[in-house]
Amino acid sequence: MFTIVGCQTKVPIFNKEKAFSHLVAQCDFGPRNPGSDGHIKALGYFLETLTPLADTVFTQSYIEIMPRTQEKVKMNNIIARFNPSAVEQIMISAHWDTRPWGDRGASIMGKNQPI
């Protein structure tokens, strides 16, 4: 169980308009499948957005082989740490890329396109 105790704790207020603007920005990059321009733009966007907010921001890069094409693509985990000296911490994670192809689509053509 994670609890926050203390009078000094300031909880930020959720801003739905700002959150939605971040969603729109990500969608404006187009498909974010690994190795694409959208993927590179999204990585830059997240690093640029998180760096002024977090105590530490860094990436863990690795190479992944795409199963369908055997193509090697560079992948990145983005780690943003807030209050890293705190005794208790919480981790939140999410996928920020999109799939390189669809499993199901309205047509055969859609199955070969990035999502």
C-alpha positions in Angstrom: 0.0 0.0 0.0 1.3 3.5 -0.9 0.3 6.4 1.3 1.2 10.0 1.4 1.5 11.6 4.8 2.4 15.1 5.8 1.1 18.6 5.8 3.6 19.8 3.2 2.5 17.5 0.4 1.0 19.4 -2.5 -1.1 17.4 -4.8 -1.3 18.8 -8.3 -4.8 19.5 -9.7 -5.6 17.4 -12.8 -6.1 19.6 -15.9 -8.2 17.7 -18.4 -7.6 20.2 -21.2 -3.8 20.0 -20.8 -4.0 16.2 -20.7 -6.1 16.1 -23.8 -3.6 18.5 -25.6 -0.8 16.0 -24.8 -2.9 13.2 -26.4 -3.6 15.3 -29.5 0.2 16.1 -29.8 1.0 12.4 -29.7 -1.6 11.6 -32.4 -0.4 14.4 -34.6 2.9 12.6 -34.9 1.1 9.9 -36.9 1.9 6.2 -36.3 4.6 5.8 -33.7 5.7 2.3 -34.7 9.4 1.7 -33.8 11.9 3.2 -36.3 9.3 5.6 -37.8 9.5 9.4 -37.9 6.5 9.5 -35.6 8.4 7.3 -33.1 11.4 9.6 -33.1 9.2 12.7 -32.8 7.3 11.1 -29.9 10.5 10.2 -28.1 11.7 13.8 -28.4 8.3 15.1 -27.2 8.3 13.0 -24.1 11.9 13.9 -23.2 11.2 17.6 -23.8 8.0 17.5 -21.8 9.3 15.5 -18.8 12.7 17.0 -18.4 11.6 20.3 -16.8 9.1 18.5 -14.6 11.1 15.5 -13.2 14.2 15.3 -11.0 15.8 12.9 -13.5 14.9 11.8 -17.0 16.8 9.2 -19.0 16.3 6.5 -21.6 17.1 2.8 -21.6 17.9 1.9 -25.3 17.9 -1.5 -26.8 17.6 -3.3 -30.1 14.5 -5.3 -30.9 14.0 -7.6 -33.9 10.6 -7.2 -35.5 9.1 -10.7 -35.8 7.5 -10.3 -39.2 10.4 -8.6 -41.0 13.4 -9.5 -38.9 14.3 -5.8 -39.1 16.4 -4.5 -36.2 14.9 -1.4 -34.6 16.1 0.8 -31.8 13.6 0.9 -28.9 13.6 3.2 -25.8 12.2 3.0 -22.3 11.8 6.5 -20.9 12.4 6.8 -17.2 11.3 10.0 -15.3 12.0 10.1 -11.6 10.3 12.4 -9.2 11.6 12.8 -5.6 14.1 9.9 -6.0 15.3 10.1 -2.4 11.8 9.3 -1.1 11.7 6.0 1.0 8.5 4.9 -0.7 8.0 5.3 -4.4 5.5 4.3 -7.0 6.1 3.2 -10.6 3.7 4.0 -13.4 4.4 2.6 -16.9 2.8 2.7 -20.3 3.4 1.9 -23.9 4.0 5.0 -25.9 4.7 3.4 -29.3 2.2 2.0 -31.8 2.2 -1.4 -33.5 4.0 -1.7 -36.9 1.0 -3.5 -38.4 -2.6 -4.4 -37.5 -3.8 -7.8 -36.6 -7.3 -7.1 -37.6 -8.5 -4.6 -40.1 -11.4 -3.7 -42.3 -9.3 -4.9 -45.2 -6.3 -7.0 -46.0 -4.4 -3.7 -46.9 -4.9 -2.4 -43.4 -3.2 -5.3 -41.9 0.1 -4.3 -43.4 0.0 -0.7 -42.3 1.3 0.8 -39.0 -1.4 1.5 -36.4 
